[in-house]
Amino acid sequence: MIKIKTLISPVLVGLSLIACGGSEQISEESKDLTIPFSEAEEFKLTDFVEEQQYILLSTEEAALFNRVDKLIAKNDRYYLFDHLAESGILVFDKEGNFLQKIGEFGEGPQQLKGITDFQVADNGELQVLDKLRKSIVIYSPEGIWKEKVKLPVNAGGFAQLGDKWALAINYDNQADSLISNQILGIFANDMQVDSLYFHYPEGADNVNLYYHAGLLNAGKNTLIYHRPPNDTISFFTSTGDLSKRLVIDFGENRLPEEAVNDFDIVSSYKKQEASYRYLQTPALLAGDNIFGIILSTKQEFWTFAYRISSQELYTTKVDMTQLHLKDMLLPTAYRDDNVLISMIDPVTFSRDAQPAAYPEEVRIYLENEGSVLLLHHLKP
């Protein structure tokens, strides 16, 4: 039986569960955990971080990139990619030395047309999402092509859950009438539908989905789904069942429903007097914490942390005129030994108000167009 699950919300009131063999009404609003933004505690770096260190990424020609769309830290290696470039997945060792590129671009059966997302399995295999070919390509830890998994939908992100796949379903080009208009799907290993969650707005002619990698982020026993701009992070079990949704309540500053998942509409609000707040980038699951960034249509900027076990929200507003990256938790990747990683690139560093606060080697490296990983060792 295919399970189609919908949450009852202002947008989804009246939608029903449609299952093979019949239909029934389901309300899952009890799974919404709402935390008022106005009641968040102050986010202090010293409450979360006990030590910092830096890793200087190699600047040899084969390792160069323009931007980082996703970074994964796993098995004493760092993996990153720039989806606008045809450079594949760049792999660095734990000291930042460049090791290799994985993924060849071209028209051949074992080549990629583009990379939209990627994951690294526990055994070191790379799973690369090629959206243009609706497939996930599997590479060995050494970077050797192994197989291609064809997808039944146009996906913008993915994660593997044991013998299942979670796919963030794009709004466009969904031919299957059952899957059409669904936002998230859990699929069996053979890509048969297991369950479907959430809906895009009914009757929408177009939904502009701004590109983000990392919409699905898996931990040891938890998967989170978050597609910005919005105010909600969804939690799933390791078997693909929805367990709860964290809703950050911005009150009268909440982003109107018409703008959820649509940065074009968000941009149109910048000239309005009202200031709407929203989660800007996909949230990062880091052990017992979730870290992320909040923006407003007036270009206000906050970082936030949510402690899962205590259900506590922490926020801090960033004064962009006094930007100091060393004192911020900008979530880029998480390492299993409880280390949160921020990426510092030369362009962002040029706006730092306290460059002299960095170790001299790090400062000189950034001033000479190198990129640096800032490792925050989190407190237990």
Summary of the structure (lengths in Angstrom):
residues: 380
radius of gyration: 20.7
end to end distance: 42.0
largest distance: 67.4
contacts: 1161
relative contact order: 0.15
helix: 14%
strand: 42%
